[in-house]
């Protein structure tokens, strides 16, 4: 297995476009973006909770 290059990425994008259609892709990206945002917020909250526990001891 080699590296993933531009031709492979274009093929994957073409397949995604064929499977989901042009109208669904913005909805998918919006959902992905909100999921990443939620994950970052949860990680930040968890990190601050751990720091508070460390300072209590």
PDBQT receptor file of N, H, CA, C and O in Angstrom, charges set to zero:
ATOM      1  N   UNK A   1       0.841  -1.177   0.000  1.00  0.00    +0.000 N 
ATOM      2  CA  UNK A   1       0.000   0.000   0.000  1.00  0.00    +0.000 C 
ATOM      3  C   UNK A   1       0.887   1.241   0.000  1.00  0.00    +0.000 C 
ATOM      4  O   UNK A   1       1.821   1.362   0.793  1.00  0.00    +0.000 OA
ATOM      5  N   UNK A   2       0.578   2.130  -0.884  1.00  0.00    +0.000 N 
ATOM      6  H   UNK A   2      -0.181   2.032  -1.528  1.00  0.00    +0.000 HD
ATOM      7  CA  UNK A   2       1.353   3.356  -0.997  1.00  0.00    +0.000 C 
ATOM      8  C   UNK A   2       0.662   4.513  -0.299  1.00  0.00    +0.000 C 
ATOM      9  O   UNK A   2      -0.290   4.339   0.462  1.00  0.00    +0.000 OA
ATOM     10  N   UNK A   3       1.155   5.656  -0.576  1.00  0.00    +0.000 N 
ATOM     11  H   UNK A   3       1.928   5.798  -1.194  1.00  0.00    +0.000 HD
ATOM     12  CA  UNK A   3       0.571   6.860  -0.006  1.00  0.00    +0.000 C 
ATOM     13  C   UNK A   3      -0.730   7.206  -0.709  1.00  0.00    +0.000 C 
ATOM     14  O   UNK A   3      -0.986   6.784  -1.836  1.00  0.00    +0.000 OA
ATOM     15  N   UNK A   4      -1.537   7.978  -0.018  1.00  0.00    +0.000 N 
ATOM     16  H   UNK A   4      -1.329   8.322   0.898  1.00  0.00    +0.000 HD
ATOM     17  CA  UNK A   4      -2.773   8.465  -0.624  1.00  0.00    +0.000 C 
ATOM     18  C   UNK A   4      -2.446   9.787  -1.300  1.00  0.00    +0.000 C 
ATOM     19  O   UNK A   4      -1.998  10.733  -0.652  1.00  0.00    +0.000 OA
ATOM     20  N   UNK A   5      -2.673   9.844  -2.595  1.00  0.00    +0.000 N 
ATOM     21  H   UNK A   5      -3.038   9.076  -3.121  1.00  0.00    +0.000 HD
ATOM     22  CA  UNK A   5      -2.357  11.044  -3.356  1.00  0.00    +0.000 C 
ATOM     23  C   UNK A   5      -3.605  11.749  -3.840  1.00  0.00    +0.000 C 
ATOM     24  O   UNK A   5      -4.724  11.391  -3.472  1.00  0.00    +0.000 OA
ATOM     25  N   UNK A   6      -3.400  12.731  -4.650  1.00  0.00    +0.000 N 
ATOM     26  H   UNK A   6      -2.491  13.022  -4.948  1.00  0.00    +0.000 HD
ATOM     27  CA  UNK A   6      -4.498  13.533  -5.189  1.00  0.00    +0.000 C 
ATOM     28  C   UNK A   6      -5.476  12.696  -6.028  1.00  0.00    +0.000 C 
ATOM     29  O   UNK A   6      -6.686  12.874  -5.885  1.00  0.00    +0.000 OA
ATOM     30  N   UNK A   7      -5.002  11.795  -6.894  1.00  0.00    +0.000 N 
ATOM     31  H   UNK A   7      -4.019  11.651  -7.010  1.00  0.00    +0.000 HD
ATOM     32  CA  UNK A   7      -5.965  11.009  -7.677  1.00  0.00    +0.000 C 
ATOM     33  C   UNK A   7      -6.889  10.148  -6.798  1.00  0.00    +0.000 C 
ATOM     34  O   UNK A   7      -8.078  10.015  -7.085  1.00  0.00    +0.000 OA
ATOM     35  N   UNK A   8      -6.335   9.571  -5.737  1.00  0.00    +0.000 N 
ATOM     36  H   UNK A   8      -5.369   9.679  -5.504  1.00  0.00    +0.000 HD
ATOM     37  CA  UNK A   8      -7.157   8.746  -4.853  1.00  0.00    +0.000 C 
ATOM     38  C   UNK A   8      -8.190   9.587  -4.110  1.00  0.00    +0.000 C 
ATOM     39  O   UNK A   8      -9.337   9.171  -3.947  1.00  0.00    +0.000 OA
ATOM     40  N   UNK A   9      -7.777  10.772  -3.661  1.00  0.00    +0.000 N 
ATOM     41  H   UNK A   9      -6.846  11.110  -3.793  1.00  0.00    +0.000 HD
ATOM     42  CA  UNK A   9      -8.708  11.656  -2.961  1.00  0.00    +0.000 C 
ATOM     43  C   UNK A   9      -9.831  12.094  -3.891  1.00  0.00    +0.000 C 
ATOM     44  O   UNK A   9     -10.990  12.150  -3.480  1.00  0.00    +0.000 OA
ATOM     45  N   UNK A  10      -9.501  12.403  -5.132  1.00  0.00    +0.000 N 
ATOM     46  H   UNK A  10      -8.559  12.358  -5.466  1.00  0.00    +0.000 HD
ATOM     47  CA  UNK A  10     -10.532  12.801  -6.095  1.00  0.00    +0.000 C 
ATOM     48  C   UNK A  10     -11.507  11.669  -6.375  1.00  0.00    +0.000 C 
ATOM     49  O   UNK A  10     -12.703  11.912  -6.541  1.00  0.00    +0.000 OA
ATOM     50  N   UNK A  11     -11.020  10.444  -6.429  1.00  0.00    +0.000 N 
ATOM     51  H   UNK A  11     -10.049  10.247  -6.294  1.00  0.00    +0.000 HD
ATOM     52  CA  UNK A  11     -11.898   9.294  -6.644  1.00  0.00    +0.000 C 
ATOM     53  C   UNK A  11     -12.848   9.123  -5.470  1.00  0.00    +0.000 C 
ATOM     54  O   UNK A  11     -14.041   8.887  -5.660  1.00  0.00    +0.000 OA
ATOM     55  N   UNK A  12     -12.323   9.239  -4.262  1.00  0.00    +0.000 N 
ATOM     56  H   UNK A  12     -11.354   9.431  -4.108  1.00  0.00    +0.000 HD
ATOM     57  CA  UNK A  12     -13.171   9.113  -3.074  1.00  0.00    +0.000 C 
ATOM     58  C   UNK A  12     -14.224  10.212  -3.055  1.00  0.00    +0.000 C 
ATOM     59  O   UNK A  12     -15.389   9.941  -2.763  1.00  0.00    +0.000 OA
ATOM     60  N   UNK A  13     -13.839  11.437  -3.359  1.00  0.00    +0.000 N 
ATOM     61  H   UNK A  13     -12.893  11.657  -3.596  1.00  0.00    +0.000 HD
ATOM     62  CA  UNK A  13     -14.802  12.536  -3.393  1.00  0.00    +0.000 C 
ATOM     63  C   UNK A  13     -15.880  12.317  -4.451  1.00  0.00    +0.000 C 
ATOM     64  O   UNK A  13     -17.049  12.630  -4.223  1.00  0.00    +0.000 OA
ATOM     65  N   UNK A  14     -15.489  11.780  -5.607  1.00  0.00    +0.000 N 
ATOM     66  H   UNK A  14     -14.540  11.526  -5.792  1.00  0.00    +0.000 HD
ATOM     67  CA  UNK A  14     -16.464  11.488  -6.660  1.00  0.00    +0.000 C 
ATOM     68  C   UNK A  14     -17.442  10.420  -6.214  1.00  0.00    +0.000 C 
ATOM     69  O   UNK A  14     -18.637  10.525  -6.492  1.00  0.00    +0.000 OA
ATOM     70  N   UNK A  15     -16.962   9.395  -5.529  1.00  0.00    +0.000 N 
ATOM     71  H   UNK A  15     -15.992   9.309  -5.303  1.00  0.00    +0.000 HD
ATOM     72  CA  UNK A  15     -17.839   8.324  -5.042  1.00  0.00    +0.000 C 
ATOM     73  C   UNK A  15     -18.809   8.875  -3.997  1.00  0.00    +0.000 C 
ATOM     74  O   UNK A  15     -19.994   8.544  -4.016  1.00  0.00    +0.000 OA
ATOM     75  N   UNK A  16     -18.306   9.722  -3.079  1.00  0.00    +0.000 N 
ATOM     76  H   UNK A  16     -17.343   9.991  -3.064  1.00  0.00    +0.000 HD
ATOM     77  CA  UNK A  16     -19.182  10.331  -2.071  1.00  0.00    +0.000 C 
ATOM     78  C   UNK A  16     -20.250  11.181  -2.737  1.00  0.00    +0.000 C 
ATOM     79  O   UNK A  16     -21.413  11.147  -2.334  1.00  0.00    +0.000 OA
ATOM     80  N   UNK A  17     -19.866  11.939  -3.745  1.00  0.00    +0.000 N 
ATOM     81  H   UNK A  17     -18.922  11.966  -4.072  1.00  0.00    +0.000 HD
ATOM     82  CA  UNK A  17     -20.826  12.778  -4.464  1.00  0.00    +0.000 C 
ATOM     83  C   UNK A  17     -21.889  11.924  -5.148  1.00  0.00    +0.000 C 
ATOM     84  O   UNK A  17     -23.069  12.275  -5.144  1.00  0.00    +0.000 OA
ATOM     85  N   UNK A  18     -21.473  10.806  -5.732  1.00  0.00    +0.000 N 
ATOM     86  H   UNK A  18     -20.515  10.521  -5.735  1.00  0.00    +0.000 HD
ATOM     87  CA  UNK A  18     -22.437   9.920  -6.386  1.00  0.00    +0.000 C 
ATOM     88  C   UNK A  18     -23.376   9.259  -5.383  1.00  0.00    +0.000 C 
ATOM     89  O   UNK A  18     -24.565   9.100  -5.657  1.00  0.00    +0.000 OA
ATOM     90  N   UNK A  19     -22.847   8.873  -4.224  1.00  0.00    +0.000 N 
ATOM     91  H   UNK A  19     -21.880   9.002  -4.002  1.00  0.00    +0.000 HD
ATOM     92  CA  UNK A  19     -23.672   8.182  -3.226  1.00  0.00    +0.000 C 
ATOM     93  C   UNK A  19     -24.674   9.108  -2.549  1.00  0.00    +0.000 C 
ATOM     94  O   UNK A  19     -25.836   8.743  -2.370  1.00  0.00    +0.000 OA
ATOM     95  N   UNK A  20     -24.232  10.297  -2.173  1.00  0.00    +0.000 N 
ATOM     96  H   UNK A  20     -23.288  10.594  -2.318  1.00  0.00    +0.000 HD
ATOM     97  CA  UNK A  20     -25.084  11.173  -1.380  1.00  0.00    +0.000 C 
ATOM     98  C   UNK A  20     -25.748  12.271  -2.180  1.00  0.00    +0.000 C 
ATOM     99  O   UNK A  20     -26.770  12.803  -1.747  1.00  0.00    +0.000 OA
ATOM    100  N   UNK A  21     -25.217  12.626  -3.312  1.00  0.00    +0.000 N 
ATOM    101  H   UNK A  21     -24.387  12.194  -3.664  1.00  0.00    +0.000 HD
ATOM    102  CA  UNK A  21     -25.800  13.695  -4.110  1.00  0.00    +0.000 C 
ATOM    103  C   UNK A  21     -25.339  15.055  -3.632  1.00  0.00    +0.000 C 
ATOM    104  O   UNK A  21     -24.837  15.192  -2.517  1.00  0.00    +0.000 OA
ATOM    105  N   UNK A  22     -25.504  16.032  -4.453  1.00  0.00    +0.000 N 
ATOM    106  H   UNK A  22     -25.911  15.920  -5.359  1.00  0.00    +0.000 HD
ATOM    107  CA  UNK A  22     -25.034  17.377  -4.156  1.00  0.00    +0.000 C 
ATOM    108  C   UNK A  22     -25.788  18.074  -3.047  1.00  0.00    +0.000 C 
ATOM    109  O   UNK A  22     -25.228  18.935  -2.370  1.00  0.00    +0.000 OA
ATOM    110  N   UNK A  23     -27.050  17.722  -2.842  1.00  0.00    +0.000 N 
ATOM    111  H   UNK A  23     -27.506  17.022  -3.392  1.00  0.00    +0.000 HD
ATOM    112  CA  UNK A  23     -27.858  18.408  -1.841  1.00  0.00    +0.000 C 
ATOM    113  C   UNK A  23     -27.565  17.906  -0.426  1.00  0.00    +0.000 C 
ATOM    114  O   UNK A  23     -27.714  18.662   0.534  1.00  0.00    +0.000 OA
ATOM    115  N   UNK A  24     -27.158  16.666  -0.282  1.00  0.00    +0.000 N 
ATOM    116  H   UNK A  24     -27.037  16.052  -1.062  1.00  0.00    +0.000 HD
ATOM    117  CA  UNK A  24     -26.920  16.093   1.041  1.00  0.00    +0.000 C 
ATOM    118  C   UNK A  24     -25.544  16.437   1.605  1.00  0.00    +0.000 C 
ATOM    119  O   UNK A  24     -25.368  16.428   2.824  1.00  0.00    +0.000 OA
ATOM    120  N   UNK A  25     -24.581  16.733   0.766  1.00  0.00    +0.000 N 
ATOM    121  H   UNK A  25     -24.724  16.740  -0.224  1.00  0.00    +0.000 HD
ATOM    122  CA  UNK A  25     -23.209  16.950   1.236  1.00  0.00    +0.000 C 
ATOM    123  C   UNK A  25     -23.105  18.146   2.195  1.00  0.00    +0.000 C 
ATOM    124  O   UNK A  25     -22.418  18.018   3.209  1.00  0.00    +0.000 OA
ATOM    125  N   UNK A  26     -23.740  19.296   1.940  1.00  0.00    +0.000 N 
ATOM    126  H   UNK A  26     -24.298  19.399   1.117  1.00  0.00    +0.000 HD
ATOM    127  CA  UNK A  26     -23.656  20.382   2.935  1.00  0.00    +0.000 C 
ATOM    128  C   UNK A  26     -24.246  19.984   4.290  1.00  0.00    +0.000 C 
ATOM    129  O   UNK A  26     -23.731  20.392   5.331  1.00  0.00    +0.000 OA
ATOM    130  N   UNK A  27     -25.310  19.200   4.283  1.00  0.00    +0.000 N 
ATOM    131  H   UNK A  27     -25.728  18.868   3.437  1.00  0.00    +0.000 HD
ATOM    132  CA  UNK A  27     -25.898  18.736   5.533  1.00  0.00    +0.000 C 
ATOM    133  C   UNK A  27     -24.937  17.812   6.272  1.00  0.00    +0.000 C 
ATOM    134  O   UNK A  27     -24.816  17.891   7.494  1.00  0.00    +0.000 OA
ATOM    135  N   UNK A  28     -24.257  16.941   5.541  1.00  0.00    +0.000 N 
ATOM    136  H   UNK A  28     -24.356  16.877   4.548  1.00  0.00    +0.000 HD
ATOM    137  CA  UNK A  28     -23.285  16.044   6.150  1.00  0.00    +0.000 C 
ATOM    138  C   UNK A  28     -22.122  16.823   6.750  1.00  0.00    +0.000 C 
ATOM    139  O   UNK A  28     -21.674  16.515   7.855  1.00  0.00    +0.000 OA
ATOM    140  N   UNK A  29     -21.633  17.822   6.038  1.00  0.00    +0.000 N 
ATOM    141  H   UNK A  29     -21.997  18.073   5.140  1.00  0.00    +0.000 HD
ATOM    142  CA  UNK A  29     -20.513  18.612   6.533  1.00  0.00    +0.000 C 
ATOM    143  C   UNK A  29     -20.920  19.430   7.757  1.00  0.00    +0.000 C 
ATOM    144  O   UNK A  29     -20.129  19.602   8.684  1.00  0.00    +0.000 OA
ATOM    145  N   UNK A  30     -22.156  19.933   7.756  1.00  0.00    +0.000 N 
ATOM    146  H   UNK A  30     -22.799  19.793   7.003  1.00  0.00    +0.000 HD
ATOM    147  CA  UNK A  30     -22.643  20.678   8.912  1.00  0.00    +0.000 C 
ATOM    148  C   UNK A  30     -22.709  19.763  10.137  1.00  0.00    +0.000 C 
ATOM    149  O   UNK A  30     -22.318  20.161  11.234  1.00  0.00    +0.000 OA
ATOM    150  N   UNK A  31     -23.195  18.563   9.952  1.00  0.00    +0.000 N 
ATOM    151  H   UNK A  31     -23.513  18.239   9.061  1.00  0.00    +0.000 HD
ATOM    152  CA  UNK A  31     -23.248  17.603  11.048  1.00  0.00    +0.000 C 
ATOM    153  C   UNK A  31     -21.861  17.216  11.531  1.00  0.00    +0.000 C 
ATOM    154  O   UNK A  31     -21.633  17.080  12.733  1.00  0.00    +0.000 OA
ATOM    155  N   UNK A  32     -20.942  17.040  10.607  1.00  0.00    +0.000 N 
ATOM    156  H   UNK A  32     -21.127  17.151   9.630  1.00  0.00    +0.000 HD
ATOM    157  CA  UNK A  32     -19.570  16.699  10.978  1.00  0.00    +0.000 C 
ATOM    158  C   UNK A  32     -18.927  17.844  11.750  1.00  0.00    +0.000 C 
ATOM    159  O   UNK A  32     -18.245  17.618  12.750  1.00  0.00    +0.000 OA
ATOM    160  N   UNK A  33     -19.142  19.061  11.292  1.00  0.00    +0.000 N 
ATOM    161  H   UNK A  33     -19.696  19.245  10.480  1.00  0.00    +0.000 HD
ATOM    162  CA  UNK A  33     -18.584  20.228  11.981  1.00  0.00    +0.000 C 
ATOM    163  C   UNK A  33     -19.133  20.384  13.382  1.00  0.00    +0.000 C 
ATOM    164  O   UNK A  33     -18.380  20.673  14.312  1.00  0.00    +0.000 OA
ATOM    165  N   UNK A  34     -20.429  20.199  13.551  1.00  0.00    +0.000 N 
ATOM    166  H   UNK A  34     -21.041  19.964  12.796  1.00  0.00    +0.000 HD
ATOM    167  CA  UNK A  34     -21.012  20.328  14.890  1.00  0.00    +0.000 C 
ATOM    168  C   UNK A  34     -20.540  19.191  15.795  1.00  0.00    +0.000 C 
ATOM    169  O   UNK A  34     -20.380  19.389  16.999  1.00  0.00    +0.000 OA
ATOM    170  N   UNK A  35     -20.319  18.019  15.238  1.00  0.00    +0.000 N 
ATOM    171  H   UNK A  35     -20.449  17.858  14.260  1.00  0.00    +0.000 HD
ATOM    172  CA  UNK A  35     -19.801  16.909  16.028  1.00  0.00    +0.000 C 
ATOM    173  C   UNK A  35     -18.386  17.173  16.511  1.00  0.00    +0.000 C 
ATOM    174  O   UNK A  35     -18.055  16.879  17.660  1.00  0.00    +0.000 OA
ATOM    175  N   UNK A  36     -17.553  17.723  15.645  1.00  0.00    +0.000 N 
ATOM    176  H   UNK A  36     -17.822  17.962  14.712  1.00  0.00    +0.000 HD
ATOM    177  CA  UNK A  36     -16.180  18.060  16.029  1.00  0.00    +0.000 C 
ATOM    178  C   UNK A  36     -16.184  19.155  17.094  1.00  0.00    +0.000 C 
ATOM    179  O   UNK A  36     -15.413  19.097  18.052  1.00  0.00    +0.000 OA
ATOM    180  N   UNK A  37     -17.045  20.145  16.926  1.00  0.00    +0.000 N 
ATOM    181  H   UNK A  37     -17.671  20.193  16.148  1.00  0.00    +0.000 HD
ATOM    182  CA  UNK A  37     -17.154  21.238  17.889  1.00  0.00    +0.000 C 
ATOM    183  C   UNK A  37     -17.585  20.706  19.256  1.00  0.00    +0.000 C 
ATOM    184  O   UNK A  37     -17.038  21.103  20.284  1.00  0.00    +0.000 OA
ATOM    185  N   UNK A  38     -18.557  19.816  19.260  1.00  0.00    +0.000 N 
ATOM    186  H   UNK A  38     -19.002  19.493  18.425  1.00  0.00    +0.000 HD
ATOM    187  CA  UNK A  38     -19.038  19.218  20.504  1.00  0.00    +0.000 C 
ATOM    188  C   UNK A  38     -17.940  18.394  21.177  1.00  0.00    +0.000 C 
ATOM    189  O   UNK A  38     -17.793  18.429  22.399  1.00  0.00    +0.000 OA
ATOM    190  N   UNK A  39     -17.176  17.659  20.383  1.00  0.00    +0.000 N 
ATOM    191  H   UNK A  39     -17.295  17.631  19.391  1.00  0.00    +0.000 HD
ATOM    192  CA  UNK A  39     -16.075  16.859  20.911  1.00  0.00    +0.000 C 
ATOM    193  C   UNK A  39     -15.014  17.742  21.561  1.00  0.00    +0.000 C 
ATOM    194  O   UNK A  39     -14.518  17.427  22.642  1.00  0.00    +0.000 OA
ATOM    195  N   UNK A  40     -14.667  18.849  20.902  1.00  0.00    +0.000 N 
ATOM    196  H   UNK A  40     -15.070  19.105  20.024  1.00  0.00    +0.000 HD
ATOM    197  CA  UNK A  40     -13.667  19.769  21.456  1.00  0.00    +0.000 C 
ATOM    198  C   UNK A  40     -14.152  20.370  22.769  1.00  0.00    +0.000 C 
ATOM    199  O   UNK A  40     -13.383  20.484  23.723  1.00  0.00    +0.000 OA
ATOM    200  N   UNK A  41     -15.437  20.758  22.822  1.00  0.00    +0.000 N 
ATOM    201  H   UNK A  41     -16.062  20.665  22.047  1.00  0.00    +0.000 HD
ATOM    202  CA  UNK A  41     -15.983  21.321  24.058  1.00  0.00    +0.000 C 
ATOM    203  C   UNK A  41     -15.960  20.304  25.184  1.00  0.00    +0.000 C 
ATOM    204  O   UNK A  41     -15.633  20.646  26.320  1.00  0.00    +0.000 OA
ATOM    205  N   UNK A  42     -16.299  19.067  24.887  1.00  0.00    +0.000 N 
ATOM    206  H   UNK A  42     -16.565  18.789  23.964  1.00  0.00    +0.000 HD
ATOM    207  CA  UNK A  42     -16.282  18.021  25.904  1.00  0.00    +0.000 C 
ATOM    208  C   UNK A  42     -14.863  17.750  26.383  1.00  0.00    +0.000 C 
ATOM    209  O   UNK A  42     -14.640  17.534  27.574  1.00  0.00    +0.000 OA
ATOM    210  N   UNK A  43     -13.915  17.758  25.473  1.00  0.00    +0.000 N 
ATOM    211  H   UNK A  43     -14.097  17.933  24.506  1.00  0.00    +0.000 HD
ATOM    212  CA  UNK A  43     -12.519  17.536  25.856  1.00  0.00    +0.000 C 
ATOM    213  C   UNK A  43     -12.013  18.691  26.713  1.00  0.00    +0.000 C 
ATOM    214  O   UNK A  43     -11.266  18.475  27.667  1.00  0.00    +0.000 OA
ATOM    215  N   UNK A  44     -12.413  19.911  26.380  1.00  0.00    +0.000 N 
ATOM    216  H   UNK A  44     -13.020  20.087  25.605  1.00  0.00    +0.000 HD
ATOM    217  CA  UNK A  44     -11.988  21.079  27.151  1.00  0.00    +0.000 C 
ATOM    218  C   UNK A  44     -12.605  21.033  28.550  1.00  0.00    +0.000 C 
ATOM    219  O   UNK A  44     -11.922  21.320  29.534  1.00  0.00    +0.000 OA
ATOM    220  N   UNK A  45     -13.886  20.676  28.649  1.00  0.00    +0.000 N 
ATOM    221  H   UNK A  45     -14.440  20.443  27.851  1.00  0.00    +0.000 HD
ATOM    222  CA  UNK A  45     -14.548  20.574  29.944  1.00  0.00    +0.000 C 
ATOM    223  C   UNK A  45     -13.903  19.490  30.800  1.00  0.00    +0.000 C 
ATOM    224  O   UNK A  45     -13.712  19.675  32.002  1.00  0.00    +0.000 OA
ATOM    225  N   UNK A  46     -13.570  18.367  30.186  1.00  0.00    +0.000 N 
ATOM    226  H   UNK A  46     -13.725  18.217  29.210  1.00  0.00    +0.000 HD
ATOM    227  CA  UNK A  46     -12.929  17.275  30.912  1.00  0.00    +0.000 C 
ATOM    228  C   UNK A  46     -11.549  17.696  31.395  1.00  0.00    +0.000 C 
ATOM    229  O   UNK A  46     -11.151  17.370  32.513  1.00  0.00    +0.000 OA
ATOM    230  N   UNK A  47     -10.829  18.411  30.563  1.00  0.00    +0.000 N 
ATOM    231  H   UNK A  47     -11.152  18.676  29.654  1.00  0.00    +0.000 HD
ATOM    232  CA  UNK A  47      -9.490  18.878  30.913  1.00  0.00    +0.000 C 
ATOM    233  C   UNK A  47      -9.553  19.853  32.089  1.00  0.00    +0.000 C 
ATOM    234  O   UNK A  47      -8.725  19.782  32.997  1.00  0.00    +0.000 OA
ATOM    235  N   UNK A  48     -10.515  20.750  32.080  1.00  0.00    +0.000 N 
ATOM    236  H   UNK A  48     -11.188  20.808  31.342  1.00  0.00    +0.000 HD
ATOM    237  CA  UNK A  48     -10.637  21.718  33.176  1.00  0.00    +0.000 C 
ATOM    238  C   UNK A  48     -11.081  21.029  34.459  1.00  0.00    +0.000 C 
ATOM    239  O   UNK A  48     -10.692  21.453  35.547  1.00  0.00    +0.000 OA
ATOM    240  N   UNK A  49     -11.888  19.977  34.356  1.00  0.00    +0.000 N 
ATOM    241  H   UNK A  49     -12.205  19.632  33.472  1.00  0.00    +0.000 HD
ATOM    242  CA  UNK A  49     -12.314  19.224  35.535  1.00  0.00    +0.000 C 
ATOM    243  C   UNK A  49     -11.116  18.514  36.173  1.00  0.00    +0.000 C 
ATOM    244  O   UNK A  49     -11.003  18.465  37.397  1.00  0.00    +0.000 OA
ATOM    245  N   UNK A  50     -10.238  17.974  35.353  1.00  0.00    +0.000 N 
ATOM    246  H   UNK A  50     -10.330  18.014  34.358  1.00  0.00    +0.000 HD
ATOM    247  CA  UNK A  50      -9.042  17.297  35.867  1.00  0.00    +0.000 C 
ATOM    248  C   UNK A  50      -8.129  18.303  36.546  1.00  0.00    +0.000 C 
ATOM    249  O   UNK A  50      -7.556  17.998  37.592  1.00  0.00    +0.000 OA
ATOM    250  N   UNK A  51      -7.978  19.492  35.980  1.00  0.00    +0.000 N 
ATOM    251  H   UNK A  51      -8.444  19.740  35.130  1.00  0.00    +0.000 HD
ATOM    252  CA  UNK A  51      -7.143  20.525  36.593  1.00  0.00    +0.000 C 
ATOM    253  C   UNK A  51      -7.702  20.965  37.931  1.00  0.00    +0.000 C 
ATOM    254  O   UNK A  51      -6.939  21.203  38.867  1.00  0.00    +0.000 OA
ATOM    255  N   UNK A  52      -9.033  21.079  38.043  1.00  0.00    +0.000 N 
ATOM    256  H   UNK A  52      -9.653  20.885  37.283  1.00  0.00    +0.000 HD
ATOM    257  CA  UNK A  52      -9.652  21.468  39.319  1.00  0.00    +0.000 C 
ATOM    258  C   UNK A  52      -9.417  20.416  40.377  1.00  0.00    +0.000 C 
ATOM    259  O   UNK A  52      -9.189  20.758  41.537  1.00  0.00    +0.000 OA
ATOM    260  N   UNK A  53      -9.465  19.128  40.011  1.00  0.00    +0.000 N 
ATOM    261  H   UNK A  53      -9.650  18.850  39.069  1.00  0.00    +0.000 HD
ATOM    262  CA  UNK A  53      -9.206  18.061  40.962  1.00  0.00    +0.000 C 
ATOM    263  C   UNK A  53      -7.759  18.096  41.439  1.00  0.00    +0.000 C 
ATOM    264  O   UNK A  53      -7.482  17.847  42.613  1.00  0.00    +0.000 OA
ATOM    265  N   UNK A  54      -6.846  18.401  40.540  1.00  0.00    +0.000 N 
ATOM    266  H   UNK A  54      -7.070  18.603  39.586  1.00  0.00    +0.000 HD
ATOM    267  CA  UNK A  54      -5.427  18.463  40.895  1.00  0.00    +0.000 C 
ATOM    268  C   UNK A  54      -5.153  19.609  41.876  1.00  0.00    +0.000 C 
ATOM    269  O   UNK A  54      -4.319  19.467  42.770  1.00  0.00    +0.000 OA
ATOM    270  N   UNK A  55      -5.840  20.728  41.719  1.00  0.00    +0.000 N 
ATOM    271  H   UNK A  55      -6.517  20.843  40.993  1.00  0.00    +0.000 HD
ATOM    272  CA  UNK A  55      -5.600  21.862  42.605  1.00  0.00    +0.000 C 
ATOM    273  C   UNK A  55      -6.239  21.651  43.967  1.00  0.00    +0.000 C 
ATOM    274  O   UNK A  55      -5.782  22.249  44.941  1.00  0.00    +0.000 OA
ATOM    275  N   UNK A  56      -7.275  20.829  44.080  1.00  0.00    +0.000 N 
ATOM    276  H   UNK A  56      -7.647  20.344  43.289  1.00  0.00    +0.000 HD
ATOM    277  CA  UNK A  56      -7.922  20.549  45.371  1.00  0.00    +0.000 C 
ATOM    278  C   UNK A  56      -7.026  19.710  46.268  1.00  0.00    +0.000 C 
ATOM    279  O   UNK A  56      -7.099  19.835  47.491  1.00  0.00    +0.000 OA
ATOM    280  N   UNK A  57      -6.196  18.871  45.703  1.00  0.00    +0.000 N 
ATOM    281  H   UNK A  57      -6.136  18.770  44.710  1.00  0.00    +0.000 HD
ATOM    282  CA  UNK A  57      -5.363  17.970  46.499  1.00  0.00    +0.000 C 
ATOM    283  C   UNK A  57      -4.205  18.632  47.117  1.00  0.00    +0.000 C 
ATOM    284  O   UNK A  57      -3.423  17.985  47.813  1.00  0.00    +0.000 OA
TER     285      UNK A  57
